[in-house]
Amino acid sequence: MKILLILIVWVNLLYSLKPIEIPTEKISILDHCDLLMPQGGFAPLNRDHLNLGVRHQDLWLHCQIKNSSNQRQTYALHISSPLLEHISLIDANQTIERGMLVASSAKKTLSYYFPITLAPKDMQDYYLRVKTIYTPLDFSLFLEEMGSFLEQDRSRQMITIFLLGIIVALMIYAFVLSFYTGDRSYLFYALYLLTLLYQQMTYLGLMQLYVPTWFIRIDAKITIIKIASLIISSALFAMSFLETKHTAKWLHRGYLLVILLSLFGVAVLDPREEISLYLMILMGAVFILYNLISGILIYLGGKKEARLFIVGFALVFFSYLLMIIDALGIASVMLHFRSLLILTTAIEAFVLSLAFADRYLILQKSKARVDQLRLAEAKSREKIIHHEVVKKTKALNQALHEKELLMREIHHRVKNNLQIILSIIRLQSDTIEDRQSRELISQLEMRINAIAKSYTNLITSESLHWVDMDRYLSLLLEDLIALYDPNHLIKIEKDITIRLPFKRAVYIGLIINELVSNAFKHAFDGEGKIEIRLYREEEDKIILILRDNGKGFIKKSNASSLGLMLMEILVTGQLRGSLVCDSTESGTVYKIGFKE
């Protein structure tokens, strides 16, 4: 090193290097420095920014700094890039080491700096050695009063941390939403912000400021992995948010190809090789362009949710493009706009977060339109159905009316037929002289009359299915009184408040016909009373009670026995009910119960 310094000093004497005066404000001094040439010796650099791209490089710079004032001055010689791996400042008295891969506690600022102290009227020669393997060799050199430099660096740190804090907040919010909603777009967006945050912390110097050197050494060697992670997370987010699998399958296959190429690059490319970093950076540039074009094509395809996606990636597109141009060594646009990338990144993160809300609003509007269409369609269908129902109801009512007329006609004809049968029986009865035979014919006549009365009641009532039992039994009892008690010696009291189906009404009519006929014929010798009660005891249970105050149950004739047998058949066989008879000297009580 000493021999090299002696050689450098000797070569430097061959050039009339103009010394740099201690400034009153921040100045760029790179264009006042000499660059060690590959063939040997120093030559004026004549530019204020040096950008050689990603390459294995070992540079030597020489400059003279002069203090023309009468006071001792302390200044900061600082380098614009926080990504340089090894930086050495050599003067006549000492060698100071800085850089990403240098273990030093002196890293307190975003930019690497060296304190320069000169006595009054003093001038010193300084040699700066810059060496990189994994990162771009892209920097400027500035000389600034120490207090001013530290104050400005603190301001840059606060602004940078604030912008990164916005990204962190949006990232956490996206993670929470991904677990709450189950939407993978939020998860991929959060992962994209995480990789973006990690990349930005290294690019802006925060990682080097707050993270141990051993981790920085690992971080410097995984540049390809970081670029690939950023590409993959961004691709996954774009695929999920734009729904390329359903909207544009060929774009979806393009994203899958980008992911596969990124994974292939991680597995194959060596970060120590310049060509590997160039290939990965070029892939990142192509992907950014592809991502932006995909968003535009999806939007033009009718997916309005892509509009803020386009805005977000368009904002950061130019910043990344400028950064890539710097990394490739084509130009040095980012020299004076180093915070532009983090600013556009924070804006992009915010805009993409709004894109989720925008997508929700668009989906809500789309859902509202669909609901309106469904409501209109439902109303139209309801109108059609209502029309059809009215039409069908009218047809059914007409058919029902016709059926009712037909049923009334049938019942009327049945009643007429029964009346014809009764007339024939009466004519036949008039020719029979035997008293017992006439009695049997009379009983048969009354039984047929009981059935006929039910049809008479049915065809004169509003309903063809239900019989008003009070009206029906009143007609039946009138005929029985006319036949057996024309002088009205026997009083009949009835309490009937229900209606019954036609079929059961006929059975009840036959039963009462038998019981009242028997009472008229056998229970009384003169005056008497018959009570008839027909009521609903429970919800579906009907009770019939017939009580007389006659002389009680005595030995019946064969005709009477036949009537009681018929009554028992009707109660137990047809009505499936129960019959209880209690006969004493003070009268007879029949109690019949059955289910409606």
C-alpha positions, 0 to 999 in steps of 0.5 A, a space after each residue: 500500500 505504501 509503495 502504491 501511495 508513493 507511486 500515486 503521489 509521484 504520478 500525480 506530480 505530473 499533473 497540475 491538479 487544481 485543489 478544491 477550496 473548502 466550500 461555504 455550501 454543498 458542492 460536487 467534487 467528483 469532477 475535480 478528482 483524478 481517476 487512476 487509469 488502467 494503463 497507469 497514472 491518473 487523469 482528470 475525470 471531468 464529470 460529476 457522477 460516475 456510473 459503471 454499472 454492475 461489475 467487479 471493479 476497483 477504482 482509485 480517485 485522487 483529489 486535493 482539498 484546500 482550506 484558504 481560511 484562517 480557521 480550522 475547518 471540519 467537513 463531510 466528504 460523502 458519497 451518494 450511493 449507500 450500496 457501495 461495498 468497500 470504500 477507503 479514504 487514504 490520506 497522509 495520516 490514516 486510512 478510514 474504511 466504509 461500505 456495506 460489507 465493512 464492519 464499522 460502528 461509524 454508520 449513522 447516516 444514509 450516505 457514507 461519509 468521511 470527516 475532513 479536518 484541515 488547519 488554516 491555510 492547509 491543503 491535503 491530498 486524499 485518495 479514495 478507493 471504491 471496490 464492488 462485486 455484487 452492487 452497481 458502481 454508481 455514485 457522486 462525491 460531495 463536500 459539505 459542512 459537517 453540521 449541515 450534512 448531518 441535519 440534511 441526512 436526518 431529514 432524509 431519514 425521517 422522510 424515508 422512514 415516514 414513506 416506508 411507514 406508509 408502506 408497512 401500514 398498507 402491508 399490515 392492512 392487506 394481511 389483515 384483510 386477506 385473513 378476514 376476507 379470504 381474498 388471495 389478492 390481498 395476501 399477494 399484495 401484502 407479499 408484494 409490499 413486503 418484498 418491495 419494502 425489503 428492497 427499498 430499505 437496502 436501496 435507500 441505506 436504511 438496512 445498512 444503518 440499522 441491521 448488523 453487518 453479518 446480515 448485510 453481507 448475506 443481503 448483498 449476495 442475494 441480489 438475484 433472489 431479491 429481484 426474483 422475489 419482487 417479480 414473483 410477488 408482483 406477478 402473483 398479485 397481478 394475476 389474482 387482482 386482474 383475474 387473468 385466469 378467467 379474463 385473459 388466459 394468454 396473459 395468465 400464461 405469460 405471468 406463469 412464464 415470468 415466474 418460472 424464469 425468475 425461479 430458474 434465474 435464482 437456481 442458475 444465475 451466480 450473483 458474482 457474475 456481472 452477466 447474471 445481474 444484468 440478465 436479472 435486471 433486464 428481466 425485471 425491466 421487461 416484467 414491469 413493461 409487461 405488467 403495465 401492458 397487461 393492466 391496460 389490455 385487461 382494462 380495454 377488455 372491459 374489466 374496469 377494476 384495472 384502472 387504478 392498477 394501471 395508475 399505480 404501476 405507471 407511477 412506479 414504472 418510470 422510477 424503476 426504469 430510471 433505477 434500472 438504467 442507472 444499474 445498467 450504467 446507461 445514464 445517471 438520472 437518479 443522482 438527484 432524485 434518489 428519494 423518487 423511487 420510495 416516494 412513487 413506491 409509497 404512492 403506488 402502494 396507496 393507489 393499489 390499496 385504493 384499487 381494492 376499494 375501487 374494485 369493490 365499488 365497481 362490483 357493488 355497482 355491477 351487483 346493483 345493476 344485476 339486482 335491478 335487472 333481476 328485479 325487473 325480470 322478477 316483476 315481469 315474471 310476476 306480472 306474467 304469473 299473475 296474469 296466468 294465475 288470474 287466467 287459470 283461476 278464472 278457468 278453475 272457478 268456471 270449471 268448479 262452478 260447472 262441477 258444482 252445477 253438475 253435482 247439484 244436478 246429480 244430487 237432484 236426480 238422486 233425490 228424484 230417484 229416491 222420491 220415485 222409489 218412495 212413491 212406488 213403495 207407497 203404491 205397493 204398500 197400499 195394496 198390502 193388507 197384512 198389518 205386519 208387512 205394511 209396518 215393514 214397508 213403512 219402516 223401509 219407506 222412512 229409511 229411504 226418506 231419511 236419505 232423500 231428505 239429506 239430498 233435499 237439504 244438500 241441493 238447497 244449501 250453499 255447500 255441496 259437501 257440508 250439511 246443516 244438521 239442524 235443518 236436515 234433522 228438522 225436516 226428517 223429524 217433521 216426517 216422523 211426527 206426521 207419520 207416528 204422532 199426528 196429534 203431537 202428544 210427544 214433545 221433541 227438543 233438539 240442540 244441534 249446532 254443527 255441520 257434518 260432511 254429507 256422508 256422515 250426515 246420512 248415517 246420522 239421519 238413518 240412526 236418528 230415524 231408527 231411534 226416534 221411530 222406535 221411541 214413537 212406537 214403543 216408548 210412550 203410551 200417551 204424552 212424552 218427551 224426546 231430547 236430541 243433542 248433537 254437538 262437538 265435544 272435542 276438536 274432531 269428536 262428535 257426540 249424539 245423545 238421544 233421550 226419552 222419558 218413556 217406559 224403558 227398554 222392553 222386549 222388541 219385535 223382530 222389526 225393531 231388532 232389525 232396526 237396532 241391528 242396522 243402527 249398530 252397523 252404522 255406528 260401529 261399521 260406518 262411523 267407527 264410533 261407540 254406542 252406549 244404551 242405558 234403559 230404565 223405567 224412567 226412560 232410555 238414553 242412547 249416547 253415540 260418539 265418533 270421530 269427524 
